[in-house]
Amino acid sequence: MGRGSLWRRGLRDWIVDTALFLFAASFGVLAAAERLETPPMGVPAWLFHLDQIIGVLACAALWTRRRWPVELAVALVAVSAFSELAAGAMLVALFTVAVHRSPRTSMAVFGLSLLTGLIYVVLHPEPDMSPLPLWLFGVALQGAAAGWGLTIHHRRRLVLSLRDRAARAETEARLRAEQAQLQARETIAREMHDVLGHRLSLLSVHAGALEFHPDAPPEDIARAAKVIRESAHQALQDLREVIGVLRAPVGELPQPTLAGLRELVVESRRAGMRVDLCAELEGDVPDRVGRTAYRIVQEALTNARKHAPGAEVSVRVGGAPGREVTVEVANTAPALRPGSAVQRGQGLIGLAERVALVDGRLEYGPAASGGWRLAAWLPWPP
């Protein structure tokens, strides 16, 4: 609502403004009635009539209090130094400043009102009352008006602060949800790469063997076709599992364990790879570390199958509680495509991220024998 715009006031504003106007007018009427019953000695009639006119104008000016609260309050405080009938309007103005302006401004106007109140009791002494009690009575009224306004002011500030805090909390919750969604997408992307990359590399190897050896014995062709069929079926199953969890929490993604390492090696051997496995683990490896070790071996076997066909691959996994889990996968120089090298693709980048998440170390690069070596050291708490 525009401050001071009468035609834009809401119903509640109209009720409040009307009530405050009636309060100020009633205050002036009561004061005027008292003066009519006991006119002050030595005060001319025209001055009393002028005071009434000023009181009416002061009450009428209250309709502009929302637009110019400080200016109106200062003017009415100054007028109240000699006009008793403007006192009600002055109290309403003090209340308005306390509600709509800062406490510092409110206290400044309140201090000015105390000074003008002192001037009034000096200019208009009561014959049967000391000036001090009369001034203290005025201080009590002015303090009540300013205090009530400050209470409303602080309450509104508190409500705005709570709304702002709620808005910030909602924004932070939305950002956390977006971040969680991004992390979920990254996790799903890594899972799809690790799972499908392994299966599809098996398909590629056997399909390539059939393409380059069309005259192979029927039993070899049948065996290769069986592996292709099983790998394609398993790839579809893995794809269904990964896609199926898109509607589930990230923690429910299908996760392998280190116990499936031997099955992974056997699967690679069925695909024609020469893989030697040596696993020496003392105790049960924590799930997160074991899952990371499994993915390291899986990615290394996939890379060896794609970039070093025919090479011998050795897999070494060892460790104990309180020491590191050591994972080392190395292959000799490729037998079919000499000079082929593993490129730094998304798989190795994903492995580096996985290892970093468990505070481990990852190394990879050409081996002295002309092949490729990948090694990782993962912490195993005692």
N, C-alpha and C positions, 0 to 999 in steps of 0.2 A: 504494500500500500504506500502511495506517495505521501510523505509527511506533510501535513497541512492542507491536503487536497480534500475539501469537504465532499466533493462528488465521488471520491474514490474510497471513502471510509466504509468499513464493513459494519455489520450490525453490532458486533461487540464494541467496536470503537465508538459508534454513536452512543451506545448505552453508557460507556465509561465517561465520555466527554460530557454527556448530558448530566450525569450524576455529579461530576466535579463542578460543573457550572452551577447546578442547583445548590451544592454545598457552599460555594463562594457567595452566591446571591443570598442564601439564608443567613450566612454569617453577617453579611452587610445589613440585611433587614433587621436582625436582632440587635445589632449595634445601633442602628438608626432609631429603632423603637426605644431603646434605653435612653438615647440622647433626647428623644422627644419628651420622655417622662421627666427626666432631670436634666434640663439644659445646663451646660457648663457656664459658670460665671464668667462674664467678660468676653464671651465669644459672640460676635455678630451673627445675625440670622443668615446673611448672604454667604458667610463662610461655611456654615453648615450645609446650605443648599449646594454650594460648590463641591463640598466633600461627597454629597450624595451623587452628584453628576460624575465625579471621578470614580466613585465606587461602581456605578453602572458601566462606565467605559472599561474599567478594569475587568469586570466580569465578562463583558462582551469580547475583550481581547483574548480571553482564554481559548476561544475557538481557533486561534492561530498558534497555540502552544506547541503543536507537533512540528510545525515548520521552523519556528524560531524559539526554541525553548530557553536558551541562555539569554538572548536579547530581551525576551519578554520578562524573564525572571529578574534581570537586572533593573529593568524599567519599573516593575511593580515593587521591587524592594526599595528603590529610591522613592517612589510615590508613598510607600507605607511609612516613611519617616515623618510625614505630616498628615496623612489621610488614614483615619481609623477604619473607614468603610471599605478600603482596598485591602485590608489585612487578609480576608478570606481568599481573595484572588491571589495574593502574594504566597500564601501557604500552598495553594494548588500549583503555582509556578515553581516553588522550591521542590515539590514532589516530582514534577515533570522533569526538571533538570537532573534530579537524582536517578530517575528511571532511564533516561535516554542519553545521558552523557557520562563521562568518566568520573570516578569518585573524586579525583583531584579537582575537576571543574565544579562538582557539586559542593565540595567543602569550601571552595573559594566563594561561591555565591552564598552559602550558608553563613560564612564568616561576615560577609557584607551585610546580611540580614540582621545579624546580632548587633552590628554597629548602628544600623538605622533604627533598630528597636530601642537602643539606648538613647538615640537622638529624640525619638518619639516621646519617651517617658520624661525627658527633660523639657521638651516643648509643651507637653500636655500633662502636667502634674495633676494627680488626683488629690482633692482636698483632704479626704479621710484615709489615704493610703500612702505609704512610703514608696518612692520610685523603684527601690530595689525589688520588692516582691512582685510589683507589676512587670518589671523587666524580666525577672526569672520566670514568671508565668508565660510571657511571650517566648522566651528561650525554650521552654518545655514544648509549646505548640510547634515552633519552628523545627526543633529537634525531632519531634515525632513525625512531622511531614517528611523531612529529609531522610530520617532513618527508615521509614516505610519505603520510600522510593529506592534507597540503596539496597534494601532487602530484595525488592523486586528485580533491580538491576543485576545483582549477583546471581539470583535464581535464573534469570534469563541467560546470563553468561554460562552458568553451569549446564543448562539444557543444551545450549549451542555447543559447548565443549563435548558433552556426551554424544550429540549427534555427529560432530566431527570425528570423534573417536570411533563411533560405530561405522562411519563411512570409510575411515582409514582401515579399520579392521576388515571390512568387506573387501576393500581393494587389495589388502595384503592376502586375504584368503583366496581371492581370484588369482593373484600372482603365484601363490603357492600351488594352486590347482593347475595352472598353466605349466609351472615348472615340473610338477609331478607328471603331467601328461607328456611333456617333452622327454623326461627321463624314461617313462614307460615306452615311448616310441623308440628311443635309443636302445632300450633293453630288448624289445621285440625285434628290432633290426639286427642286433647282434645274434640273437637266438636263431633267426631265420638264416642268417649268413652261415653260422656254424653248422646247423643241422642240415640245411638243404645243400650247402656247398659240399659237405662230405658225401651225401647220397648221390648228388649229380656227378661228382667226379668219378664215382664208381661206374655210373652209367656211361660216362664218356670213355673210360678206359676199355670197357668190354665192347662198346659199340665200335670204337676205333679198331679193336682187335679183329672183329668180324669184317670190318671194311677192308683192312689190309691183308687179311688171310681168308678170302672167300673159299679157298680150296682146303680149308682145315678139315680134319676128320669130323664125322657127324657127331661123335660123342663130345668133342671140344666145342662144337657149335651149340649143341644142346646145353652143355654146362654153362657156356657164356650167356645163352638166352635165358637160362634159369636165373642166373645172377642178375641180369638186366631186369627181368620181371620182378624178382624179389626186391631189388633196390628201388625200382619205380613204385612198387606197392608201399614200401616202407617210407619213401619220400612223400607220397601222398598222405600217409598216416601222420607223419611229422608235421606236414603243412596244415593238416586239419587241426592238430593239437595247438599249433602256434596261433592260427587264425581264431580258433575257438576261444582262446583266452583273451582276445581283444575286448570282450565284454566283462572280463573278470579282473580283480585286482592284480597288480604286477607280481605280487608275491606268489601268485598261483600259476605262474608260467612253468611248464614242464622242465625240470632241472635234472641233469644227470649227476651221478656221483662217481667217485673214484672206483667204486666196486664194479662199474661197468667197463673198466679199462681193458680187461682181458677180452671181453666180447668185442670191443672196438678193434682190437688187434686181430682177432680171429676173422672178423668181417673183412679187414684189409687183406689178410692172407688169402681169403677166398677170392678176392678180386685179382689175385696174382702177384701181390706185393710180397717181398721177402722182408719180414719184420721180426726182429728179435726183441723180446720183452724181458726186462729184469726189474721186478718190483720188490723192494725191501723196506717195508714200512712196519714200524714197531707201534702198534696201537691203531685206534680209529682216528682217521684224519677228520678235523672239523668240516662240516658240510660245505661252507663257503670256500675254504682252501681246496678241498677235494674237487669241488665243481670247477674251480679255476684250473687246477692241474689237468683235469679231464679235457677241458676245452683247449688247453695248450697242446696236448698230444693229438687231439682230433684235428686241429688246424695244421699242425706239423705234418701229419700223415696225408692230409688233403693236398698240401703244397708239394710234398714229395711225389705223390701220385701224379700230379699235374705237370710238375717241372722237372722231375728226375725219374722218368719211367724206367723200370728195370734195375734201379739202384737198390742196394741193401740198406735197410733202415734199422737203426738200433734205438730202442726206447729204454731209458733208465729213470726209475722213480725210486726215491729213498727218503728216509727221514724218521724222526722220532719226536715225541713231545718235548718241548723246550728247545728244540733245534729247528732248522729250516727243512722244509720239504723241497727237495731238489728234483727238478724235472729236466731231462736232457734228451733231445731227439736229434739224431745226426744221420745223414745218409751219405753214401759214397757218390762218386761222380756218376751222372746218368749214363746208362749203358746204351740207350737207343738214340738219344739226342745230346751228344756231348756239347758242352758249353752253355747249356740252358741254365738260366739263373732265376732265382726267386725274386720277384719284384716286391717293393714295399707297397702292398695294396691295403685294402680295407681290412683284410683278415689280420695282418700283423698289427695294424693300428688298433683294431678292436682288442687284440691280445694285450697290447701295451696298456690299454685302459683298464682291462680286467685285472691285470697284475698290480697296477697302481692303486686300485680300489682296496686291495688287501695288503697294501704297503710292502709289496714284493719288488723284485728286480727281474728284468728281462733282457736277454742278450741274444742276438742272432747275426749271422753273417757267414761268409764262405769259410769252409774248413780247410785245414792244411792239405788234406787228401784230395782236394778238388771238389768236394761235395758241399754240403750245407749243414750248419749246426745251429740249433735253437736251444737255449737253456734258460731256466727260470729258477729263482729262489723265493720261496713263499714262507712267511713266518708261521710257525706252529707253536702256539702258546703251551706252556707246561700244564 
